[in-house]
Amino acid sequence: MKLSWSNSSPGCLAALLLHTLPSFAIWPFPPKRFSGNALLNAGSMGVGPESSIIAFGDFNGDQFLDLLALDSDRQSLHMYLWDHEAYTFKSSGGFRHPQRVFNVIPGDFTQDGKLDLLVYGQSSTSSVLSVQLYVANPEGGFDFKSISADPAIYAQPIPMDMNGDLKIDLLGTTSSAPSSTFKVWQNVWNASSTRSNVFNVVDPDFKGQHCRLANPHSNAAVDLDGDCLADVFLVCEDPSTGGKYFQIWVNKKDNGFELAQTRSLPAGTQAISFADIDRDGTLDMMFATCTSVSSSTGIGTTCFINIAFNKQLPLCAASTSPNIVNGKRVCRLPEQLCVADPNFQFDLNDGAGNDAFVRIPLSDLFPPTESSPAPPGLLVVDSSQSPAIPIPIKLGDVNQDGFPDLLMIVATGSSSKRQRTPYLIESIPCGKGVPGCGSNGSGRRGWQVVRKDADALISVQDARSAAFLDMDEDGSLDIMVQRTGEQKQGNILFVQNNFYYDAFFLKAIVLNGACSTGVCPASNGSDKHHPYGVSYSGASYKYTVLDTTGRRSAAQVGQMPQAAYQALLTPYVYFGLGRTNNYIENLFGVIPNSKVVIIPPIEGDTWRRELYLRPGEWIPWVTITVIAALIILAIIVLVLHLNEKREDELERRRASHHINFDAL
């Protein structure tokens, strides 16, 4: 596996540290908290009934995911920390923001190894967005005297590292600049600064024509040309027609960003998500299109699921295959995963000859039934919030086969009473009659709705958003569903993924370079903490792995590519490896079912990585099997040894008897 990240400084990975959990007690089998091979109802897990989850983050650096909630007054922020022993979230205090909160972005803006909170709120001037930062205190909690930055227009700025210094900047448009001029809130914090200024607004080094950002948008910091550096994806709006199009600005390191592509988006395009849909080592686009969207319910009608595959150089079929033919590169060798392809492109032309763009009618996945004869709708906007929040299709590899699955909220039932149910849709190989595949069964990937053993999920009828997360860091993707409360079953539901899959996974997180030794000293000089919660927006991971048949495949995953509009993405990346009997390639023997922490240096040091092993439920059985096998082998060896000893004694006696008779 090759891991790469988006910054302009070179570095190498070094110092592999292994950290294992405590050994098992005499009886190695802890009682199972959940039983049943299914998606299971885990309840609210300690989250308050009036809370709306607005962001994920590891706020106390214990490598367990925590929650940040927004109370019903839309101003009070509340933190829930995960308690591993109690297996629940526990309230850990909060504070009240003086304005209506639209979004919160957790991030280490002061580069001290602790998560700060960047809050987008409603300014006193209704046409602009306030930007305020709450700095984390070394001893815990936050400094409630916030630091104000230049306000933005309502198109929310996105966090990313614009100049390669490992500090989180913001990209968007300020309220004082023309709406078609990009600005960067450049992070100028340093340890000797007073807490009065974090950002200076500057012009970005963008070589090309700027655009007017759409509101809402799906802007992202994500690698699209294959060089493992975070490029910029922007959703723009034509002020004359209202139509949407996208721009891709590729990262040229010290030479800034260069406009590489501009393409129109189909009519009715909703929020855009990014993932390696076909496991070819490139990030693809997935989004819904609907002919109309109800402003009161947020439900789209006549919707399609669209996949735009990234056209890039493929991985070579074998490591010995020639990658250059007639002077032209035709494929990537495994050690060339992070070489840019300047000819990459997204072709959104819905033509018969374009296999890189697929449109799947929602009705193919959810055909009308007797109980629900009306065509299905798709919840694309959370209209229960003000302003409304776009709801993207969520992507995550639930079954660990290496191909991301989908999570979306489908509206069924009569037009007067629509049930909003979250559904998990698995990625499967193509075949005849499979949605997403051609009439002859050809295609890259097909899709199948998970209904068996999924009652905990599909029994929900009042969902307003859903997201993937890994509760208790046990290596399986679980689901969080936020609800309107119309079913009188609370406002939040956690669904435990208790399916058993005979496949492997890997989790990884690139930190922001704070405390490159892996330990951050506190201001008092005695207390220390690990910077494990401070992820780096825009990092990119690529890897190659061999399956059980010996076939090599590549995949790519982006870390925190989006954070605007309550994106609810986890600070780490999670990717399935499928069924493999080998190590992950190109990362010096990293084993599956583990978590990799990457600590880049701020300057003049070496890269550092730490590997954390997560023992699964099968570890005790493997241990017992190994011990039993060793005992059996020991018994066999002992029996053979005794037999050999007995034969040697008999042979000695026969030899002695023969000599005595010869003497006579």
Phi, psi and omega per residue, in radians:
M1 nan 2.407 3.077
K2 -1.958 2.132 3.079
L3 -1.815 2.341 3.092
S4 -2.426 2.802 -3.039
W5 -2.491 2.854 -2.976
S6 -1.687 1.621 2.968
N7 -2.686 2.870 -3.004
S8 -1.625 -0.003 -3.134
S9 -1.760 2.439 3.111
P10 -1.291 2.766 3.100
G11 -2.986 2.954 3.104
C12 -2.296 2.732 3.135
L13 -1.544 2.378 -3.105
A14 -2.617 3.037 2.984
A15 0.986 1.293 3.093
L16 -1.354 2.082 -3.133
L17 -1.951 2.231 3.114
L18 -1.783 2.362 3.136
H19 -2.357 2.066 -3.114
T20 -1.966 2.727 3.133
L21 -1.320 2.840 -3.125
P22 -1.007 2.630 -3.119
S23 -1.210 2.808 -3.088
F24 -1.283 2.749 3.064
A25 -1.290 -3.002 -3.094
I26 -1.033 -0.792 3.044
W27 -1.631 1.939 -2.913
P28 -1.457 0.071 -3.048
F29 -1.929 1.734 3.080
P30 -1.190 2.604 3.127
P31 -1.086 2.435 -3.124
K32 -1.257 2.308 3.123
R33 -1.332 -0.616 3.113
F34 -2.192 2.423 3.091
S35 -2.157 2.553 -3.129
G36 1.958 2.328 -3.139
N37 -1.545 1.433 -3.003
A38 -2.899 3.087 2.902
L39 -1.469 2.155 -2.973
L40 -2.031 2.520 3.113
N41 -1.298 2.009 3.132
A42 -1.805 0.054 3.097
G43 1.296 -2.741 -3.075
S44 -1.501 -0.187 3.079
M45 0.953 0.629 3.038
G46 1.549 -0.032 -3.133
V47 -1.397 2.387 -3.080
G48 -1.083 2.631 -3.052
P49 -1.198 -0.389 -3.106
E50 -1.729 0.188 -3.048
S51 -1.618 2.560 3.012
S52 -2.141 2.086 -3.078
I53 -1.263 2.182 -3.052
I54 -1.958 -0.323 -3.134
A55 -2.848 2.703 3.005
F56 -1.873 2.664 3.059
G57 3.121 2.694 3.041
D58 -1.664 1.585 -2.966
F59 -1.392 -0.404 -3.138
N60 -1.936 0.167 3.017
G61 1.165 0.438 -3.137
D62 -1.677 0.144 3.138
Q63 1.181 0.372 2.981
F64 -2.031 2.427 -3.058
L65 -1.276 2.301 3.106
D66 -1.962 3.000 -3.073
L67 -2.140 2.571 2.968
L68 -2.058 2.138 -3.036
A69 -1.974 2.627 3.055
L70 -1.974 2.146 -3.093
D71 -1.289 3.007 -3.027
S72 -1.122 -0.337 3.103
D73 -1.351 -0.082 3.114
R74 1.126 0.288 3.108
Q75 -2.257 -0.474 -3.074
S76 -1.547 2.199 3.106
L77 -1.812 2.392 -3.049
H78 -2.337 2.392 -3.106
M79 -1.863 2.396 3.064
Y80 -2.114 2.050 3.131
L81 -1.697 2.478 -3.135
W82 -1.356 2.274 3.077
D83 -1.831 1.877 -3.054
H84 -1.131 -0.722 -3.095
E85 -1.178 -0.734 -3.121
A86 -1.488 -0.186 -3.128
Y87 0.946 0.977 3.127
T88 -2.841 2.863 3.005
F89 -1.534 2.442 3.136
K90 -2.161 2.400 -3.122
S91 -1.088 2.418 -3.115
S92 -2.337 0.678 3.055
G93 1.424 3.094 -3.131
G94 -3.029 -2.945 3.131
F95 -2.713 2.969 -3.096
R96 -1.943 2.174 3.071
H97 -1.425 2.459 -3.049
P98 -1.236 -0.182 -3.112
Q99 -2.194 2.939 3.057
R100 -1.158 2.272 -3.053
V101 -1.605 2.248 3.070
F102 -1.749 -0.611 -3.106
N103 -2.845 2.675 3.061
V104 -2.298 2.309 3.113
I105 -2.045 1.855 3.026
P106 -1.249 2.370 3.116
G107 -3.030 2.712 3.136
D108 -1.551 1.390 -3.098
F109 -1.293 -0.375 3.138
T110 -1.750 0.013 3.035
Q111 0.939 0.835 3.075
D112 -2.003 0.164 3.105
G113 1.515 0.148 3.103
K114 -2.222 2.575 -3.112
L115 -1.334 2.194 2.955
D116 -1.653 3.040 -3.139
L117 -2.158 2.063 3.034
L118 -1.709 2.108 -3.026
V119 -1.958 2.191 2.961
Y120 -1.678 2.156 -3.085
G121 -2.337 3.028 3.128
Q122 -1.441 2.022 -3.130
S123 -1.297 2.885 3.072
S124 -1.099 -0.468 2.996
T125 -1.588 2.019 -2.931
S126 -1.119 -0.302 -3.048
S127 -1.584 -0.012 -3.101
V128 -2.229 2.884 -3.093
L129 -1.963 2.166 3.104
S130 -1.358 2.559 3.140
V131 -2.194 1.983 -3.100
Q132 -2.362 2.489 -3.071
L133 -2.028 2.263 3.002
Y134 -1.815 2.005 -3.065
V135 -1.472 2.373 3.111
A136 -1.244 2.408 3.061
N137 -1.427 2.550 3.135
P138 -1.039 -0.595 -3.109
E139 -1.509 0.025 -3.136
G140 2.000 2.743 -3.114
G141 1.348 -2.899 -3.062
F142 -2.303 2.692 2.986
D143 -1.388 1.970 -3.030
F144 -1.343 -0.030 2.985
K145 -1.557 1.693 -3.002
S146 -1.274 2.772 3.078
I147 -1.829 2.133 -3.106
S148 -1.541 2.489 3.038
A149 -2.086 2.986 3.135
D150 -0.993 2.329 3.141
P151 -1.183 2.792 -3.126
A152 -2.047 2.933 2.945
I153 -1.299 3.027 -3.022
Y154 -1.162 -0.301 3.002
A155 -1.229 1.853 -2.939
Q156 -1.120 2.310 3.065
P157 -1.111 2.678 3.116
I158 -1.913 2.515 3.099
P159 -1.462 2.390 2.993
M160 -2.963 2.843 3.107
D161 -1.535 1.874 -3.035
M162 -1.480 -0.380 -3.047
N163 -2.214 0.176 3.030
G164 1.342 0.352 3.123
D165 -1.710 0.170 3.107
L166 1.214 0.187 3.051
K167 -1.726 2.554 -3.107
I168 -1.418 2.060 3.015
D169 -1.808 3.101 3.082
L170 -2.210 2.483 3.094
L171 -2.136 2.205 3.131
G172 -3.102 -2.545 3.115
T173 -2.334 2.240 3.130
T174 -1.393 2.811 -3.132
S175 -1.238 -0.344 -3.104
S176 -1.606 -0.131 -3.124
A177 -1.818 2.798 3.051
P178 -1.009 2.588 -3.052
S179 -1.157 -0.247 3.126
S180 -1.879 0.448 3.114
T181 -2.174 2.086 -3.134
F182 -1.298 2.553 3.045
K183 -2.330 2.711 3.090
V184 -2.098 2.213 2.945
W185 -1.457 1.618 -3.057
Q186 -1.377 2.255 -3.120
N187 -1.310 2.000 -3.111
V188 -2.009 0.304 -3.110
W189 -1.160 2.454 2.934
N190 -2.484 2.858 -2.989
A191 -1.070 -0.466 -3.117
S192 -1.563 0.008 -3.111
S193 -1.242 2.622 2.916
T194 -1.410 2.736 -3.085
R195 -1.407 1.135 -3.137
S196 -2.221 -0.363 -3.083
N197 -2.621 2.310 3.077
V198 -2.083 -0.636 -3.054
F199 -2.071 2.453 2.895
N200 -2.011 2.294 -3.141
V201 -1.439 2.167 -3.119
V202 -2.348 2.939 3.052
D203 -1.436 2.339 3.128
P204 -1.317 2.724 3.092
D205 -1.502 1.227 -3.124
F206 -1.914 2.108 -3.114
K207 -1.741 1.603 -3.125
G208 2.770 3.114 -3.087
Q209 -1.396 2.156 3.090
H210 -1.270 2.934 -3.138
C211 -2.363 3.003 3.054
R212 -1.548 2.074 -3.084
L213 -1.210 2.418 3.096
A214 -1.306 2.707 3.068
N215 -2.392 1.942 0.018
P216 -1.340 2.937 -3.129
H217 -2.368 3.090 3.080
S218 -2.175 0.632 -3.124
N219 -1.011 2.522 -3.027
A220 -2.617 2.649 2.967
A221 -1.823 1.760 -2.973
V222 -2.667 2.489 -3.133
D223 -1.359 2.094 -3.110
L224 -2.077 -0.266 3.128
D225 -1.794 0.033 2.976
G226 1.574 0.152 -3.120
D227 -1.692 0.117 3.103
C228 1.211 0.248 2.997
L229 -1.810 2.479 -3.096
A230 -1.227 2.043 2.988
D231 -1.560 3.086 -3.123
V232 -2.029 2.143 3.066
F233 -1.891 2.156 -3.080
L234 -2.174 2.401 3.018
V235 -1.752 2.116 -3.041
C236 -1.966 2.872 -3.127
E237 -2.262 2.312 3.068
D238 -1.420 1.970 -3.058
P239 -1.134 -0.370 -3.114
S240 -1.460 -0.629 -3.091
T241 -1.919 -0.330 -3.067
G242 1.408 -0.037 3.112
G243 -1.244 2.752 -3.106
K244 -1.925 2.578 3.036
Y245 -2.573 2.935 -3.141
F246 -2.121 2.661 3.005
Q247 -2.085 2.470 3.028
I248 -2.080 2.072 3.107
W249 -1.874 2.014 -3.080
V250 -1.508 2.541 -3.080
N251 -1.417 2.061 3.116
K252 -1.875 0.444 3.129
K253 0.998 -2.067 -3.061
D254 -1.162 -0.273 -3.140
N255 -1.648 0.266 3.069
G256 1.344 -2.584 -3.088
F257 -2.086 2.490 -3.078
E258 -2.146 2.301 3.128
L259 -1.182 2.066 -3.058
A260 -1.852 -0.632 -3.088
Q261 -2.561 2.535 2.964
T262 -2.370 2.136 -3.097
R263 -2.403 2.528 3.060
S264 -1.299 2.523 3.061
L265 -1.690 2.582 3.135
P266 -1.058 2.703 3.110
A267 -1.056 2.442 3.119
G268 1.370 0.304 -3.140
T269 -1.136 2.339 3.097
Q270 -1.834 -2.775 -3.073
A271 -1.087 2.513 -3.073
I272 -1.890 2.365 3.081
S273 -2.075 2.804 -3.085
F274 -2.232 2.355 3.064
A275 -2.930 2.835 3.076
D276 -1.496 1.538 -2.997
I277 -1.159 -0.730 -3.033
D278 -1.826 0.182 3.057
R279 0.941 0.974 3.087
D280 -2.058 0.152 3.106
G281 1.551 0.229 3.097
T282 -2.307 2.653 -3.133
L283 -1.572 2.243 -3.124
D284 -1.839 2.965 3.118
M285 -1.886 2.452 3.025
M286 -2.359 2.328 3.140
F287 -2.762 2.810 3.090
A288 -1.750 2.604 2.956
T289 -2.188 2.432 -3.141
C290 -2.366 2.523 -3.139
T291 -1.207 -0.536 3.101
S292 -2.704 2.700 3.128
V293 -2.303 2.236 3.126
S294 -1.260 2.226 3.133
S295 -1.247 -0.393 -3.108
S296 -1.527 -0.593 -3.098
T297 -1.901 -0.361 -3.084
G298 1.332 0.208 -3.101
I299 -1.637 2.250 3.083
G300 -1.618 2.568 3.129
T301 -1.991 2.708 -3.093
T302 0.832 1.111 -3.036
C303 -1.738 2.646 3.056
F304 -2.202 2.581 2.971
I305 -1.717 2.120 -3.042
N306 -1.959 2.382 3.088
I307 -2.194 2.090 3.046
A308 -1.877 1.889 -3.108
F309 -1.389 2.462 -3.130
N310 -1.374 2.056 3.121
K311 -1.475 1.875 3.125
Q312 -2.454 2.980 3.050
L313 -1.034 2.288 -3.141
P314 -1.395 2.958 3.033
L315 -1.304 2.422 3.104
C316 -1.091 2.521 -3.077
A317 -1.085 -0.548 3.114
A318 -2.512 2.714 -3.119
S319 -1.135 -0.333 3.124
T320 -1.661 -0.036 -3.122
S321 -1.201 2.485 3.080
P322 -1.207 2.284 3.138
N323 -1.709 -0.098 3.097
I324 -2.207 2.140 3.127
V325 -2.196 2.168 -3.125
N326 0.956 0.680 3.086
G327 1.350 0.177 -3.094
K328 -2.183 2.336 3.091
R329 -1.219 2.234 -3.120
V330 -2.008 -0.255 3.129
C331 -2.828 2.988 3.119
R332 -1.822 2.343 2.935
L333 -1.331 2.718 -3.101
P334 -0.973 -0.562 -3.142
E335 -1.467 0.051 3.133
Q336 -2.023 0.543 -3.088
L337 -1.122 -0.508 -3.051
C338 -1.843 0.666 3.030
V339 -1.789 2.212 -3.060
A340 -1.154 2.507 2.996
D341 -1.886 1.777 -3.079
P342 -1.160 -0.226 -3.115
N343 -1.711 0.260 3.128
F344 -1.096 2.695 3.088
Q345 -2.889 2.760 2.971
F346 -1.972 2.155 3.125
D347 -1.915 1.864 -3.103
L348 -1.689 0.398 3.106
N349 -1.390 2.089 -3.101
D350 -1.483 1.112 -3.129
G351 -1.902 2.835 -3.082
A352 -1.132 -0.515 -3.083
G353 -1.596 0.096 -3.093
N354 -1.844 1.761 3.130
D355 -1.516 0.034 -3.136
A356 -1.663 0.097 3.073
F357 -2.410 2.139 -3.067
V358 -2.153 2.317 3.071
R359 -2.057 2.176 -3.102
I360 -2.036 1.979 3.057
P361 -1.043 2.362 3.130
L362 -1.046 -0.523 -3.136
S363 -1.207 -0.320 3.042
D364 -1.230 -0.597 3.116
L365 -1.427 -0.580 -3.100
F366 -2.255 1.301 -3.136
P367 -1.150 2.593 3.122
P368 -1.030 2.549 3.109
T369 -2.199 3.036 3.124
E370 -1.082 -0.662 3.137
S371 -1.348 -0.381 -3.136
S372 -2.451 1.316 -3.068
P373 -1.293 -0.332 -3.113
A374 -1.238 2.576 3.092
P375 -1.036 2.520 -3.116
P376 -1.241 2.623 3.020
G377 -1.998 2.950 -3.122
L378 -2.208 2.247 3.094
L379 -1.346 1.947 -3.080
V380 -2.005 -0.171 -3.141
V381 -2.453 2.323 3.036
D382 -1.528 1.628 -3.077
S383 -1.404 -0.045 3.103
S384 -1.323 -0.224 3.111
Q385 -1.827 2.734 3.135
S386 -2.276 2.018 -0.041
P387 -1.246 2.822 -3.102
A388 -1.097 2.604 -3.082
I389 -1.918 2.259 3.072
P390 -1.174 2.521 -3.137
I391 -2.003 1.837 3.122
P392 -1.383 2.866 2.954
I393 -1.247 2.192 -3.130
K394 -1.522 2.438 -3.104
L395 -2.134 2.298 3.113
G396 -2.890 2.526 -3.095
D397 -1.515 1.523 -3.063
V398 -1.225 -0.688 -3.058
N399 -1.719 0.157 2.988
Q400 1.076 0.462 -3.136
D401 -1.562 0.018 3.137
G402 1.636 -0.088 3.129
F403 -2.049 2.196 -3.094
P404 -1.148 2.476 3.067
D405 -1.767 3.003 -3.031
L406 -2.004 2.602 3.032
L407 -2.320 2.085 -3.120
M408 -2.551 2.837 -3.120
I409 -1.899 2.069 -3.052
V410 -1.884 2.374 3.122
A411 -1.743 2.158 3.119
T412 -2.251 3.058 -3.137
G413 1.667 -3.030 -3.102
S414 -1.224 2.807 -3.117
S415 -1.134 -0.453 -3.140
S416 -1.436 -0.442 -3.117
K417 -2.415 1.563 -3.089
R418 -1.659 2.247 3.096
Q419 -1.579 2.231 -3.102
R420 -1.839 1.798 -2.991
T421 -2.037 2.269 3.045
P422 -1.349 2.351 3.124
Y423 -2.191 2.484 3.015
L424 -1.725 2.240 -3.088
I425 -2.124 2.045 -3.060
E426 -1.477 2.520 2.996
S427 -1.470 2.211 -3.092
I428 -2.308 2.816 3.067
P429 -1.088 2.658 -3.111
C430 -1.246 2.668 3.102
G431 -2.934 3.000 -3.137
K432 -1.125 2.334 3.106
G433 1.383 0.070 -3.139
V434 -1.575 2.205 3.105
P435 -0.989 2.378 -3.108
G436 1.674 -0.147 -3.133
C437 -1.938 2.827 3.122
G438 -1.228 3.001 -3.118
S439 -1.122 -0.455 3.108
N440 -1.637 0.133 3.113
G441 1.556 0.062 -3.139
S442 -1.439 2.846 3.132
G443 2.453 3.035 -3.091
R444 -1.502 -0.868 3.126
R445 -2.550 2.566 3.022
G446 -1.940 3.057 -3.028
W447 -2.413 2.507 -3.075
Q448 -2.488 2.247 -3.134
V449 -1.287 2.298 3.112
V450 -1.488 1.961 3.120
R451 -2.036 -0.563 -3.110
K452 -1.228 2.286 3.101
D453 1.012 0.567 3.140
A454 -2.155 0.463 -3.079
D455 -1.066 -0.598 -3.125
A456 -1.055 -0.503 -3.119
L457 -1.578 -0.870 -3.014
I458 -1.431 -0.025 3.025
S459 -1.425 -0.212 3.113
V460 -1.305 2.340 -3.124
Q461 -2.193 0.058 -3.103
D462 -2.278 0.627 -3.109
A463 -1.250 2.545 3.042
R464 -2.173 -0.250 2.992
S465 -2.907 2.846 3.131
A466 -2.630 2.680 -3.113
A467 -2.690 2.705 3.032
F468 -1.579 2.552 2.993
L469 -2.800 2.896 3.115
D470 -2.011 1.706 3.099
M471 -1.216 2.362 3.071
D472 1.138 0.184 3.071
E473 0.883 0.794 -3.103
D474 -1.663 0.109 3.034
G475 1.582 0.191 3.087
S476 -2.212 2.470 3.126
L477 -1.403 2.065 3.075
D478 -1.740 -3.131 -3.036
I479 -2.285 2.380 3.010
M480 -1.981 2.204 3.138
V481 -2.022 2.194 3.033
Q482 -1.724 2.424 -2.955
R483 -2.192 2.798 3.093
T484 -1.432 -0.307 -3.106
G485 1.564 0.069 -3.112
E486 -1.148 -0.448 3.125
Q487 -1.466 -0.022 -3.122
K488 1.072 0.594 3.124
Q489 -2.146 0.467 3.111
G490 1.620 3.031 -3.092
N491 -1.805 -0.065 -3.130
I492 -2.606 2.492 -3.134
L493 -2.431 2.306 3.013
F494 -1.838 2.307 -3.124
V495 -1.976 2.052 -3.105
Q496 -1.421 2.195 3.066
N497 -1.462 1.736 -3.094
N498 -1.899 0.268 3.059
F499 -1.166 2.561 3.052
Y500 -1.753 2.193 3.085
Y501 -2.182 2.281 3.132
D502 -1.501 1.058 3.140
A503 -2.459 3.084 -3.042
F504 -2.123 2.874 -3.138
F505 -2.421 2.974 2.983
L506 -2.542 2.416 3.049
K507 -2.036 2.538 -3.111
A508 -2.602 2.675 3.076
I509 -2.578 2.272 3.009
V510 -1.706 2.161 3.135
L511 -1.461 -3.112 -3.024
N512 -1.781 0.269 3.086
G513 1.541 -0.118 3.113
A514 -1.136 2.339 3.083
C515 0.960 1.222 -3.017
S516 -1.090 -0.256 3.070
T517 -1.371 -0.172 -3.115
G518 1.641 -0.079 3.122
V519 -2.341 2.252 -3.123
C520 -1.809 2.205 3.083
P521 -1.349 2.572 3.084
A522 -1.525 2.975 -3.082
S523 -1.140 -0.478 -3.134
N524 -1.423 -0.084 3.057
G525 1.459 -0.176 -3.100
S526 -1.919 -0.817 3.137
D527 -1.280 2.507 3.129
K528 -2.362 2.753 3.099
H529 -2.571 2.766 3.105
H530 -1.645 2.468 -3.095
P531 -1.538 0.715 -2.973
Y532 -1.303 -0.174 -3.095
G533 -1.674 -0.017 -2.952
V534 -1.803 1.492 -3.100
S535 -1.377 2.897 -3.038
Y536 -1.953 1.968 -3.094
S537 -1.154 2.243 3.070
G538 1.701 -0.007 3.091
A539 -1.092 2.654 -3.081
S540 -2.270 2.437 -3.136
Y541 -2.130 2.347 2.991
K542 -2.292 2.556 3.115
Y543 -2.656 2.762 2.962
T544 -2.131 2.564 -3.111
V545 -2.595 2.608 3.093
L546 -1.754 2.304 3.084
D547 -1.484 -3.043 -3.052
T548 -1.195 -0.300 3.099
T549 -1.611 -0.034 -3.114
G550 1.563 0.073 3.141
R551 -1.375 2.283 3.136
R552 -1.598 2.373 3.069
S553 -2.391 2.709 3.128
A554 -2.043 2.691 3.086
A555 -2.605 2.773 3.135
Q556 -2.381 2.493 3.102
V557 -2.405 2.420 3.083
G558 -1.796 2.507 -3.130
Q559 -1.732 2.128 3.092
M560 0.822 0.955 -3.122
P561 -1.212 -0.435 -3.088
Q562 -2.332 2.508 3.136
A563 -2.485 -0.163 -3.135
A564 -1.323 2.786 3.045
Y565 0.956 0.740 3.057
Q566 0.947 0.963 -3.049
A567 -1.115 -0.456 3.118
L568 0.951 0.894 2.991
L569 -1.749 2.529 -3.120
T570 -1.314 2.668 3.134
P571 -1.243 -0.294 3.102
Y572 -1.830 2.954 3.004
V573 -1.928 2.590 -3.122
Y574 -2.298 2.183 3.097
F575 -2.456 2.381 3.073
G576 -1.355 2.638 -3.124
L577 -1.900 -0.148 -3.067
G578 1.345 -2.923 3.116
R579 -1.511 2.053 -3.114
T580 -2.479 2.578 3.067
N581 -2.017 0.431 -3.054
N582 -2.353 2.924 3.006
Y583 -1.239 2.806 2.989
I584 -1.267 2.340 -3.051
E585 -1.371 2.749 2.923
N586 1.173 0.311 2.945
L587 -2.347 0.668 2.992
F588 0.974 0.751 3.012
G589 1.377 0.741 3.016
V590 -1.312 2.330 -3.065
I591 -1.617 2.686 3.111
P592 -1.180 3.043 3.136
N593 0.941 0.819 3.125
S594 -2.478 2.988 3.101
K595 -2.124 2.254 -3.134
V596 -1.853 2.259 3.067
V597 -1.943 2.104 -3.128
I598 -1.807 2.172 -3.141
I599 -2.024 1.734 3.123
P600 -1.359 2.676 3.111
P601 -1.456 2.584 3.042
I602 -1.267 -0.758 3.076
E603 -2.883 2.509 2.944
G604 1.085 0.468 3.137
D605 -2.363 -3.059 -3.135
T606 -1.843 2.717 3.066
W607 -1.177 2.646 -3.093
R608 -2.357 2.428 3.071
R609 -2.339 2.599 3.113
E610 -2.244 2.420 -3.113
L611 -1.995 2.187 -3.132
Y612 -1.997 2.141 -3.140
L613 -1.573 2.398 3.125
R614 -2.008 1.753 3.124
P615 -1.096 2.287 3.103
G616 -1.623 -3.119 -3.133
E617 -1.164 -0.377 -3.111
W618 -1.407 -0.218 -3.094
I619 -1.030 -0.836 3.131
P620 -1.065 -0.667 3.132
W621 -1.155 -0.711 3.093
V622 -1.101 -0.715 3.127
T623 -1.073 -0.826 3.129
I624 -1.100 -0.701 3.130
T625 -1.092 -0.754 3.126
V626 -1.117 -0.785 3.131
I627 -1.082 -0.777 3.129
A628 -1.082 -0.725 3.116
A629 -1.103 -0.698 3.116
L630 -1.134 -0.696 3.116
I631 -1.112 -0.782 3.134
I632 -1.079 -0.774 3.114
L633 -1.102 -0.671 3.115
A634 -1.111 -0.715 3.118
I635 -1.103 -0.757 3.132
I636 -1.074 -0.784 3.129
V637 -1.081 -0.727 -3.140
L638 -1.125 -0.773 3.126
V639 -1.083 -0.800 3.115
L640 -1.092 -0.655 3.121
H641 -1.133 -0.773 3.128
L642 -1.135 -0.705 3.093
N643 -1.084 -0.750 3.137
E644 -1.119 -0.692 3.129
K645 -1.139 -0.698 3.130
R646 -1.153 -0.726 3.108
E647 -1.115 -0.692 3.107
D648 -1.098 -0.688 3.137
E649 -1.162 -0.731 3.096
L650 -1.117 -0.701 3.128
E651 -1.117 -0.682 3.115
R652 -1.123 -0.717 -3.141
R653 -1.169 -0.702 3.116
R654 -1.103 -0.699 3.132
A655 -1.145 -0.720 3.129
S656 -1.131 -0.733 3.118
H657 -1.094 -0.709 -3.139
H658 -1.130 -0.701 3.136
I659 -1.157 -0.730 -3.136
N660 -1.083 -0.699 3.133
F661 -1.214 -0.558 3.097
D662 -1.175 -0.570 3.136
A663 -1.157 -0.519 3.111
L664 -1.281 nan nan
